[in-house]
Amino acid sequence: MRDNRLNALEAGNPEVIVTANIGCQTHLDGAGRTPVRHWIELVEEALA
């Protein structure tokens, strides 16, 4: 199921996948494919 989800999310060749769910982040990032980040990390970087 994880691979199917990642295949769909990676169809547009994103540099990063962003989520609001830490469980989803951990699960998808565990595949070691496209980096998965929590949206608040991107906000933090933008404000730094």
mmCIF file of the N, C-alpha and C atoms, coordinates in Angstrom:
data_MODEL
# 
_entry.id   MODEL 
# 
loop_
_atom_site.group_PDB 
_atom_site.id 
_atom_site.type_symbol 
_atom_site.label_atom_id 
_atom_site.label_alt_id 
_atom_site.label_comp_id 
_atom_site.label_asym_id 
_atom_site.label_entity_id 
_atom_site.label_seq_id 
_atom_site.pdbx_PDB_ins_code 
_atom_site.Cartn_x 
_atom_site.Cartn_y 
_atom_site.Cartn_z 
_atom_site.occupancy 
_atom_site.B_iso_or_equiv 
_atom_site.pdbx_formal_charge 
_atom_site.auth_seq_id 
_atom_site.auth_comp_id 
_atom_site.auth_asym_id 
_atom_site.auth_atom_id 
_atom_site.pdbx_PDB_model_num 
ATOM 1   N N  . MET A 1 1  ? 0.821  -1.187 0.000   1.00 0.00 ? 1  MET A N  1 
ATOM 2   C CA . MET A 1 1  ? 0.000  0.000  0.000   1.00 0.00 ? 1  MET A CA 1 
ATOM 3   C C  . MET A 1 1  ? 0.874  1.264  0.000   1.00 0.00 ? 1  MET A C  1 
ATOM 4   N N  . ARG A 1 2  ? 1.988  1.244  0.766   1.00 0.00 ? 2  ARG A N  1 
ATOM 5   C CA . ARG A 1 2  ? 2.877  2.399  0.793   1.00 0.00 ? 2  ARG A CA 1 
ATOM 6   C C  . ARG A 1 2  ? 3.438  2.681  -0.596  1.00 0.00 ? 2  ARG A C  1 
ATOM 7   N N  . ASP A 1 3  ? 3.856  1.636  -1.296  1.00 0.00 ? 3  ASP A N  1 
ATOM 8   C CA . ASP A 1 3  ? 4.428  1.840  -2.633  1.00 0.00 ? 3  ASP A CA 1 
ATOM 9   C C  . ASP A 1 3  ? 3.404  2.417  -3.597  1.00 0.00 ? 3  ASP A C  1 
ATOM 10  N N  . ASN A 1 4  ? 2.159  1.970  -3.506  1.00 0.00 ? 4  ASN A N  1 
ATOM 11  C CA . ASN A 1 4  ? 1.107  2.518  -4.370  1.00 0.00 ? 4  ASN A CA 1 
ATOM 12  C C  . ASN A 1 4  ? 0.909  4.006  -4.098  1.00 0.00 ? 4  ASN A C  1 
ATOM 13  N N  . ARG A 1 5  ? 0.898  4.373  -2.815  1.00 0.00 ? 5  ARG A N  1 
ATOM 14  C CA . ARG A 1 5  ? 0.729  5.781  -2.446  1.00 0.00 ? 5  ARG A CA 1 
ATOM 15  C C  . ARG A 1 5  ? 1.906  6.603  -2.948  1.00 0.00 ? 5  ARG A C  1 
ATOM 16  N N  . LEU A 1 6  ? 3.129  6.096  -2.747  1.00 0.00 ? 6  LEU A N  1 
ATOM 17  C CA . LEU A 1 6  ? 4.307  6.829  -3.201  1.00 0.00 ? 6  LEU A CA 1 
ATOM 18  C C  . LEU A 1 6  ? 4.353  6.931  -4.722  1.00 0.00 ? 6  LEU A C  1 
ATOM 19  N N  . ASN A 1 7  ? 3.970  5.891  -5.406  1.00 0.00 ? 7  ASN A N  1 
ATOM 20  C CA . ASN A 1 7  ? 3.941  5.946  -6.876  1.00 0.00 ? 7  ASN A CA 1 
ATOM 21  C C  . ASN A 1 7  ? 3.027  7.066  -7.349  1.00 0.00 ? 7  ASN A C  1 
ATOM 22  N N  . ALA A 1 8  ? 1.866  7.198  -6.715  1.00 0.00 ? 8  ALA A N  1 
ATOM 23  C CA . ALA A 1 8  ? 0.925  8.258  -7.083  1.00 0.00 ? 8  ALA A CA 1 
ATOM 24  C C  . ALA A 1 8  ? 1.492  9.637  -6.739  1.00 0.00 ? 8  ALA A C  1 
ATOM 25  N N  . LEU A 1 9  ? 2.070  9.770  -5.554  1.00 0.00 ? 9  LEU A N  1 
ATOM 26  C CA . LEU A 1 9  ? 2.616  11.055 -5.132  1.00 0.00 ? 9  LEU A CA 1 
ATOM 27  C C  . LEU A 1 9  ? 3.839  11.461 -5.949  1.00 0.00 ? 9  LEU A C  1 
ATOM 28  N N  . GLU A 1 10 ? 4.618  10.502 -6.389  1.00 0.00 ? 10 GLU A N  1 
ATOM 29  C CA . GLU A 1 10 ? 5.843  10.787 -7.135  1.00 0.00 ? 10 GLU A CA 1 
ATOM 30  C C  . GLU A 1 10 ? 5.617  10.914 -8.643  1.00 0.00 ? 10 GLU A C  1 
ATOM 31  N N  . ALA A 1 11 ? 4.397  10.760 -9.091  1.00 0.00 ? 11 ALA A N  1 
ATOM 32  C CA . ALA A 1 11 ? 4.101  10.810 -10.528 1.00 0.00 ? 11 ALA A CA 1 
ATOM 33  C C  . ALA A 1 11 ? 4.533  12.130 -11.165 1.00 0.00 ? 11 ALA A C  1 
ATOM 34  N N  . GLY A 1 12 ? 4.482  13.202 -10.407 1.00 0.00 ? 12 GLY A N  1 
ATOM 35  C CA . GLY A 1 12 ? 4.892  14.510 -10.931 1.00 0.00 ? 12 GLY A CA 1 
ATOM 36  C C  . GLY A 1 12 ? 6.340  14.855 -10.629 1.00 0.00 ? 12 GLY A C  1 
ATOM 37  N N  . ASN A 1 13 ? 7.117  13.882 -10.165 1.00 0.00 ? 13 ASN A N  1 
ATOM 38  C CA . ASN A 1 13 ? 8.532  14.065 -9.845  1.00 0.00 ? 13 ASN A CA 1 
ATOM 39  C C  . ASN A 1 13 ? 8.792  15.204 -8.847  1.00 0.00 ? 13 ASN A C  1 
ATOM 40  N N  . PRO A 1 14 ? 8.144  15.166 -7.691  1.00 0.00 ? 14 PRO A N  1 
ATOM 41  C CA . PRO A 1 14 ? 8.371  16.228 -6.709  1.00 0.00 ? 14 PRO A CA 1 
ATOM 42  C C  . PRO A 1 14 ? 9.752  16.108 -6.061  1.00 0.00 ? 14 PRO A C  1 
ATOM 43  N N  . GLU A 1 15 ? 10.290 17.230 -5.588  1.00 0.00 ? 15 GLU A N  1 
ATOM 44  C CA . GLU A 1 15 ? 11.550 17.213 -4.853  1.00 0.00 ? 15 GLU A CA 1 
ATOM 45  C C  . GLU A 1 15 ? 11.319 16.742 -3.430  1.00 0.00 ? 15 GLU A C  1 
ATOM 46  N N  . VAL A 1 16 ? 10.138 17.017 -2.900  1.00 0.00 ? 16 VAL A N  1 
ATOM 47  C CA . VAL A 1 16 ? 9.793  16.659 -1.535  1.00 0.00 ? 16 VAL A CA 1 
ATOM 48  C C  . VAL A 1 16 ? 8.281  16.445 -1.455  1.00 0.00 ? 16 VAL A C  1 
ATOM 49  N N  . ILE A 1 17 ? 7.870  15.575 -0.563  1.00 0.00 ? 17 ILE A N  1 
ATOM 50  C CA . ILE A 1 17 ? 6.455  15.353 -0.277  1.00 0.00 ? 17 ILE A CA 1 
ATOM 51  C C  . ILE A 1 17 ? 6.190  15.978 1.085   1.00 0.00 ? 17 ILE A C  1 
ATOM 52  N N  . VAL A 1 18 ? 5.112  16.750 1.204   1.00 0.00 ? 18 VAL A N  1 
ATOM 53  C CA . VAL A 1 18 ? 4.796  17.454 2.441   1.00 0.00 ? 18 VAL A CA 1 
ATOM 54  C C  . VAL A 1 18 ? 3.496  16.906 3.011   1.00 0.00 ? 18 VAL A C  1 
ATOM 55  N N  . THR A 1 19 ? 3.481  16.704 4.323   1.00 0.00 ? 19 THR A N  1 
ATOM 56  C CA . THR A 1 19 ? 2.307  16.178 5.006   1.00 0.00 ? 19 THR A CA 1 
ATOM 57  C C  . THR A 1 19 ? 2.099  16.902 6.328   1.00 0.00 ? 19 THR A C  1 
ATOM 58  N N  . ALA A 1 20 ? 0.895  16.806 6.852   1.00 0.00 ? 20 ALA A N  1 
ATOM 59  C CA . ALA A 1 20 ? 0.586  17.358 8.168   1.00 0.00 ? 20 ALA A CA 1 
ATOM 60  C C  . ALA A 1 20 ? 0.488  16.249 9.209   1.00 0.00 ? 20 ALA A C  1 
ATOM 61  N N  . ASN A 1 21 ? 0.672  15.012 8.781   1.00 0.00 ? 21 ASN A N  1 
ATOM 62  C CA . ASN A 1 21 ? 0.487  13.855 9.663   1.00 0.00 ? 21 ASN A CA 1 
ATOM 63  C C  . ASN A 1 21 ? 1.834  13.190 9.923   1.00 0.00 ? 21 ASN A C  1 
ATOM 64  N N  . ILE A 1 22 ? 2.285  13.212 11.172  1.00 0.00 ? 22 ILE A N  1 
ATOM 65  C CA . ILE A 1 22 ? 3.599  12.646 11.520  1.00 0.00 ? 22 ILE A CA 1 
ATOM 66  C C  . ILE A 1 22 ? 3.654  11.145 11.262  1.00 0.00 ? 22 ILE A C  1 
ATOM 67  N N  . GLY A 1 23 ? 2.543  10.456 11.456  1.00 0.00 ? 23 GLY A N  1 
ATOM 68  C CA . GLY A 1 23 ? 2.509  9.018  11.174  1.00 0.00 ? 23 GLY A CA 1 
ATOM 69  C C  . GLY A 1 23 ? 2.695  8.748  9.692   1.00 0.00 ? 23 GLY A C  1 
ATOM 70  N N  . CYS A 1 24 ? 2.044  9.546  8.885   1.00 0.00 ? 24 CYS A N  1 
ATOM 71  C CA . CYS A 1 24 ? 2.174  9.437  7.425   1.00 0.00 ? 24 CYS A CA 1 
ATOM 72  C C  . CYS A 1 24 ? 3.615  9.750  7.011   1.00 0.00 ? 24 CYS A C  1 
ATOM 73  N N  . GLN A 1 25 ? 4.174  10.789 7.603   1.00 0.00 ? 25 GLN A N  1 
ATOM 74  C CA . GLN A 1 25 ? 5.548  11.174 7.293   1.00 0.00 ? 25 GLN A CA 1 
ATOM 75  C C  . GLN A 1 25 ? 6.508  10.030 7.589   1.00 0.00 ? 25 GLN A C  1 
ATOM 76  N N  . THR A 1 26 ? 6.386  9.449  8.753   1.00 0.00 ? 26 THR A N  1 
ATOM 77  C CA . THR A 1 26 ? 7.267  8.358  9.164   1.00 0.00 ? 26 THR A CA 1 
ATOM 78  C C  . THR A 1 26 ? 7.109  7.161  8.247   1.00 0.00 ? 26 THR A C  1 
ATOM 79  N N  . HIS A 1 27 ? 5.874  6.829  7.933   1.00 0.00 ? 27 HIS A N  1 
ATOM 80  C CA . HIS A 1 27 ? 5.587  5.664  7.097   1.00 0.00 ? 27 HIS A CA 1 
ATOM 81  C C  . HIS A 1 27 ? 6.150  5.846  5.684   1.00 0.00 ? 27 HIS A C  1 
ATOM 82  N N  . LEU A 1 28 ? 5.850  6.977  5.059   1.00 0.00 ? 28 LEU A N  1 
ATOM 83  C CA . LEU A 1 28 ? 6.298  7.208  3.684   1.00 0.00 ? 28 LEU A CA 1 
ATOM 84  C C  . LEU A 1 28 ? 7.805  7.415  3.601   1.00 0.00 ? 28 LEU A C  1 
ATOM 85  N N  . ASP A 1 29 ? 8.374  8.139  4.559   1.00 0.00 ? 29 ASP A N  1 
ATOM 86  C CA . ASP A 1 29 ? 9.813  8.404  4.534   1.00 0.00 ? 29 ASP A CA 1 
ATOM 87  C C  . ASP A 1 29 ? 10.616 7.128  4.778   1.00 0.00 ? 29 ASP A C  1 
ATOM 88  N N  . GLY A 1 30 ? 10.010 6.161  5.431   1.00 0.00 ? 30 GLY A N  1 
ATOM 89  C CA . GLY A 1 30 ? 10.675 4.886  5.700   1.00 0.00 ? 30 GLY A CA 1 
ATOM 90  C C  . GLY A 1 30 ? 11.024 4.107  4.451   1.00 0.00 ? 30 GLY A C  1 
ATOM 91  N N  . ALA A 1 31 ? 10.392 4.446  3.340   1.00 0.00 ? 31 ALA A N  1 
ATOM 92  C CA . ALA A 1 31 ? 10.688 3.769  2.075   1.00 0.00 ? 31 ALA A CA 1 
ATOM 93  C C  . ALA A 1 31 ? 12.023 4.224  1.493   1.00 0.00 ? 31 ALA A C  1 
ATOM 94  N N  . GLY A 1 32 ? 12.530 5.372  1.963   1.00 0.00 ? 32 GLY A N  1 
ATOM 95  C CA . GLY A 1 32 ? 13.817 5.858  1.478   1.00 0.00 ? 32 GLY A CA 1 
ATOM 96  C C  . GLY A 1 32 ? 13.786 6.366  0.050   1.00 0.00 ? 32 GLY A C  1 
ATOM 97  N N  . ARG A 1 33 ? 12.661 6.861  -0.372  1.00 0.00 ? 33 ARG A N  1 
ATOM 98  C CA . ARG A 1 33 ? 12.534 7.374  -1.744  1.00 0.00 ? 33 ARG A CA 1 
ATOM 99  C C  . ARG A 1 33 ? 12.567 8.901  -1.712  1.00 0.00 ? 33 ARG A C  1 
ATOM 100 N N  . THR A 1 34 ? 11.518 9.559  -2.140  1.00 0.00 ? 34 THR A N  1 
ATOM 101 C CA . THR A 1 34 ? 11.436 11.013 -2.085  1.00 0.00 ? 34 THR A CA 1 
ATOM 102 C C  . THR A 1 34 ? 11.349 11.463 -0.624  1.00 0.00 ? 34 THR A C  1 
ATOM 103 N N  . PRO A 1 35 ? 12.115 12.484 -0.231  1.00 0.00 ? 35 PRO A N  1 
ATOM 104 C CA . PRO A 1 35 ? 12.044 12.955 1.153   1.00 0.00 ? 35 PRO A CA 1 
ATOM 105 C C  . PRO A 1 35 ? 10.619 13.395 1.517   1.00 0.00 ? 35 PRO A C  1 
ATOM 106 N N  . VAL A 1 36 ? 10.208 13.097 2.746   1.00 0.00 ? 36 VAL A N  1 
ATOM 107 C CA . VAL A 1 36 ? 8.885  13.469 3.237   1.00 0.00 ? 36 VAL A CA 1 
ATOM 108 C C  . VAL A 1 36 ? 9.082  14.365 4.449   1.00 0.00 ? 36 VAL A C  1 
ATOM 109 N N  . ARG A 1 37 ? 8.477  15.546 4.428   1.00 0.00 ? 37 ARG A N  1 
ATOM 110 C CA . ARG A 1 37 ? 8.655  16.522 5.493   1.00 0.00 ? 37 ARG A CA 1 
ATOM 111 C C  . ARG A 1 37 ? 7.304  16.955 6.036   1.00 0.00 ? 37 ARG A C  1 
ATOM 112 N N  . HIS A 1 38 ? 7.303  17.401 7.270   1.00 0.00 ? 38 HIS A N  1 
ATOM 113 C CA . HIS A 1 38 ? 6.108  17.978 7.869   1.00 0.00 ? 38 HIS A CA 1 
ATOM 114 C C  . HIS A 1 38 ? 6.020  19.437 7.415   1.00 0.00 ? 38 HIS A C  1 
ATOM 115 N N  . TRP A 1 39 ? 4.808  19.911 7.169   1.00 0.00 ? 39 TRP A N  1 
ATOM 116 C CA . TRP A 1 39 ? 4.652  21.265 6.630   1.00 0.00 ? 39 TRP A CA 1 
ATOM 117 C C  . TRP A 1 39 ? 5.240  22.331 7.543   1.00 0.00 ? 39 TRP A C  1 
ATOM 118 N N  . ILE A 1 40 ? 5.216  22.114 8.840   1.00 0.00 ? 40 ILE A N  1 
ATOM 119 C CA . ILE A 1 40 ? 5.725  23.138 9.756   1.00 0.00 ? 40 ILE A CA 1 
ATOM 120 C C  . ILE A 1 40 ? 7.244  23.309 9.623   1.00 0.00 ? 40 ILE A C  1 
ATOM 121 N N  . GLU A 1 41 ? 7.942  22.252 9.161   1.00 0.00 ? 41 GLU A N  1 
ATOM 122 C CA . GLU A 1 41 ? 9.378  22.366 8.909   1.00 0.00 ? 41 GLU A CA 1 
ATOM 123 C C  . GLU A 1 41 ? 9.637  23.364 7.780   1.00 0.00 ? 41 GLU A C  1 
ATOM 124 N N  . LEU A 1 42 ? 8.780  23.355 6.770   1.00 0.00 ? 42 LEU A N  1 
ATOM 125 C CA . LEU A 1 42 ? 8.949  24.286 5.651   1.00 0.00 ? 42 LEU A CA 1 
ATOM 126 C C  . LEU A 1 42 ? 8.653  25.727 6.089   1.00 0.00 ? 42 LEU A C  1 
ATOM 127 N N  . VAL A 1 43 ? 7.657  25.899 6.955   1.00 0.00 ? 43 VAL A N  1 
ATOM 128 C CA . VAL A 1 43 ? 7.361  27.213 7.484   1.00 0.00 ? 43 VAL A CA 1 
ATOM 129 C C  . VAL A 1 43 ? 8.540  27.729 8.311   1.00 0.00 ? 43 VAL A C  1 
ATOM 130 N N  . GLU A 1 44 ? 9.094  26.853 9.148   1.00 0.00 ? 44 GLU A N  1 
ATOM 131 C CA . GLU A 1 44 ? 10.240 27.233 9.974   1.00 0.00 ? 44 GLU A CA 1 
ATOM 132 C C  . GLU A 1 44 ? 11.418 27.696 9.109   1.00 0.00 ? 44 GLU A C  1 
ATOM 133 N N  . GLU A 1 45 ? 11.693 26.953 8.046   1.00 0.00 ? 45 GLU A N  1 
ATOM 134 C CA . GLU A 1 45 ? 12.797 27.320 7.150   1.00 0.00 ? 45 GLU A CA 1 
ATOM 135 C C  . GLU A 1 45 ? 12.528 28.664 6.476   1.00 0.00 ? 45 GLU A C  1 
ATOM 136 N N  . ALA A 1 46 ? 11.285 28.890 6.086   1.00 0.00 ? 46 ALA A N  1 
ATOM 137 C CA . ALA A 1 46 ? 10.938 30.147 5.404   1.00 0.00 ? 46 ALA A CA 1 
ATOM 138 C C  . ALA A 1 46 ? 11.083 31.352 6.338   1.00 0.00 ? 46 ALA A C  1 
ATOM 139 N N  . LEU A 1 47 ? 10.847 31.137 7.634   1.00 0.00 ? 47 LEU A N  1 
ATOM 140 C CA . LEU A 1 47 ? 10.927 32.225 8.595   1.00 0.00 ? 47 LEU A CA 1 
ATOM 141 C C  . LEU A 1 47 ? 12.342 32.457 9.123   1.00 0.00 ? 47 LEU A C  1 
ATOM 142 N N  . ALA A 1 48 ? 13.234 31.512 8.863   1.00 0.00 ? 48 ALA A N  1 
ATOM 143 C CA . ALA A 1 48 ? 14.605 31.616 9.385   1.00 0.00 ? 48 ALA A CA 1 
ATOM 144 C C  . ALA A 1 48 ? 15.432 32.600 8.576   1.00 0.00 ? 48 ALA A C  1 
# 
